Amino acid sequence: MLRNDEWRWGAIAKFFHWTIALLILGNGVFGLLMDLARSPMQKVDWMALHKSIGLTVLALFLLRLLWRAFNRPPRELPAPRWQLWAARIVHGVLYLLVAALPLSGWWFNSVRGYPLQYFKLFNLPAIAAKNPDLRRLSHEVHEYLFWFLLLVLVAHVGAALKHHVFDNDDVLRRMWPFARLRHGPKGDSE
């Protein structure tokens, strides 16, 4: 099923969710390991790849927002009110961080005055003027956003695992690829 239904996320929403998550985590590790490049040219190549992956995350995130605008999410499963609010807040913060992280990288690249190419296919414009005084700040913002995103992801994944293991409900199964729900629309096992 491509679209969401009342009970579960559709294949397109799952694709966006898992692809963006894997790209962010992989690109974050890649960014942290960039200093292990064997030569300056290899580091330049790795940095270009890091930037292109970040731009891909931003593009997929924008497509995800567009898809979500036309595809209602499944209904919330019963839970205490504080958990529902916590889930909404964590999701909202995740959405902000998923957009802010690549945009902060674009800002960092712009204030350094470097060209921004997407997989060597085309250039993107700078989003800020070259400004050596902002180089360090823009890099720190980008890096701290990544660490904050990881912290929020720990809460997100921890909550999903808590629902799956301890609550024995379908919160995780609704987003997990190819998973079957434990309880169908009428509360019966599927």
KOLTOR-698834 format. One record per residue (C-alpha): residue in three letters; x, y, z. Coordinates in steps of 0.5 Angstrom, whole numbers, padded with zeros to 4 digits, always signed. Layout:
BEGIN
ALAXYZ
...
// end
This chain:
BEGIN
MET+0000+0000+0000
LEU+0003+0007-0002
ARG-0001+0011+0002
ASN-0002+0011+0009
ASP-0009+0009+0012
GLU-0012+0009+0019
TRP-0008+0004+0022
ARG-0001+0004+0019
TRP+0004+0009+0015
GLY+0004+0007+0007
ALA+0010+0005+0003
ILE+0012+0012+0001
ALA+0012+0015+0008
LYS+0016+0009+0010
PHE+0021+0010+0005
PHE+0022+0018+0007
HIS+0023+0016+0014
TRP+0028+0011+0013
THR+0032+0014+0008
ILE+0032+0020+0011
ALA+0034+0017+0018
LEU+0040+0013+0015
LEU+0042+0018+0010
ILE+0043+0023+0016
LEU+0046+0018+0021
GLY+0051+0016+0015
ASN+0053+0023+0013
GLY+0054+0025+0020
VAL+0059+0019+0021
PHE+0062+0021+0015
GLY+0063+0028+0017
LEU+0066+0026+0023
LEU+0071+0022+0020
MET+0073+0027+0015
ASP+0079+0028+0018
LEU+0082+0021+0016
ALA+0082+0023+0009
ARG+0089+0020+0006
SER+0090+0027+0002
PRO+0088+0034+0002
MET+0084+0032-0005
GLN+0081+0026-0002
LYS+0078+0030+0004
VAL+0076+0035-0002
ASP+0072+0029-0005
TRP+0069+0027+0001
MET+0067+0034+0003
ALA+0063+0035-0004
LEU+0060+0028-0002
HIS+0058+0030+0005
LYS+0055+0036+0002
SER+0051+0033-0004
ILE+0048+0028+0001
GLY+0046+0033+0006
LEU+0043+0037+0000
THR+0039+0030-0002
VAL+0037+0030+0006
LEU+0034+0037+0005
ALA+0031+0035-0002
LEU+0028+0029+0001
PHE+0025+0032+0007
LEU+0022+0038+0003
LEU+0018+0032-0001
ARG+0016+0029+0005
LEU+0013+0035+0008
LEU+0009+0035+0001
TRP+0007+0028+0001
ARG+0005+0029+0008
ALA+0001+0035+0007
PHE-0003+0031+0002
ASN-0003+0024+0006
ARG-0006+0024+0013
PRO-0002+0020+0018
PRO-0005+0014+0021
ARG-0009+0016+0027
GLU-0006+0016+0034
LEU-0006+0010+0038
PRO-0009+0010+0045
ALA-0004+0013+0050
PRO-0003+0017+0056
ARG-0004+0024+0054
TRP+0003+0026+0057
GLN+0006+0021+0052
LEU+0002+0024+0046
TRP+0004+0031+0047
ALA+0011+0028+0048
ALA+0011+0025+0042
ARG+0008+0031+0038
ILE+0014+0035+0041
VAL+0019+0030+0039
HIS+0017+0030+0032
GLY+0016+0037+0031
VAL+0023+0038+0034
LEU+0026+0032+0029
TYR+0023+0036+0023
LEU+0026+0042+0025
LEU+0033+0039+0026
VAL+0032+0035+0020
ALA+0031+0042+0016
ALA+0036+0046+0020
LEU+0042+0041+0019
PRO+0043+0041+0012
LEU+0041+0049+0012
SER+0047+0050+0017
GLY+0052+0046+0013
TRP+0050+0050+0007
TRP+0051+0057+0011
PHE+0057+0054+0013
ASN+0059+0053+0006
SER+0057+0060+0004
VAL+0061+0064+0009
ARG+0067+0060+0007
GLY+0066+0062+0000
TYR+0066+0055-0003
PRO+0062+0053-0009
LEU+0056+0048-0007
GLN+0056+0043-0012
TYR+0050+0037-0012
PHE+0054+0031-0014
LYS+0058+0035-0019
LEU+0052+0036-0023
PHE+0050+0043-0022
ASN+0052+0049-0017
LEU+0047+0052-0012
PRO+0047+0059-0010
ALA+0050+0061-0003
ILE+0045+0063+0002
ALA+0050+0068+0005
ALA+0056+0072+0003
LYS+0063+0070+0004
ASN+0065+0072+0012
PRO+0071+0069+0015
ASP+0069+0072+0022
LEU+0063+0067+0021
ARG+0067+0061+0019
ARG+0068+0058+0026
LEU+0061+0060+0029
SER+0057+0057+0023
HIS+0061+0050+0023
GLU+0060+0050+0031
VAL+0052+0051+0029
HIS+0052+0045+0024
GLU+0056+0041+0029
TYR+0052+0042+0035
LEU+0045+0041+0031
PHE+0048+0034+0029
TRP+0049+0032+0036
PHE+0043+0035+0039
LEU+0039+0031+0033
LEU+0042+0025+0035
LEU+0040+0026+0043
VAL+0033+0027+0040
LEU+0034+0021+0036
VAL+0035+0017+0042
ALA+0029+0019+0045
HIS+0025+0018+0039
VAL+0028+0011+0038
GLY+0028+0009+0046
ALA+0020+0011+0046
ALA+0019+0007+0039
LEU+0023+0001+0043
LYS+0019+0002+0049
HIS+0012+0001+0046
HIS+0015-0005+0042
VAL+0018-0009+0048
PHE+0014-0006+0054
ASP+0007-0004+0051
ASN+0007-0009+0046
ASP+0003-0004+0041
ASP+0004-0003+0034
VAL+0007+0004+0034
LEU+0014+0001+0032
ARG+0011-0004+0027
ARG+0006+0002+0024
MET+0013+0005+0021
TRP+0017-0001+0020
PRO+0018-0004+0013
PHE+0014-0010+0012
ALA+0012-0011+0019
ARG+0005-0014+0020
LEU+0001-0011+0026
ARG-0001-0014+0032
HIS-0008-0012+0032
GLY-0012-0010+0026
PRO-0017-0005+0026
LYS-0022-0009+0030
GLY-0017-0011+0035
ASP-0016-0018+0032
SER-0009-0020+0031
GLU-0008-0020+0023
// end
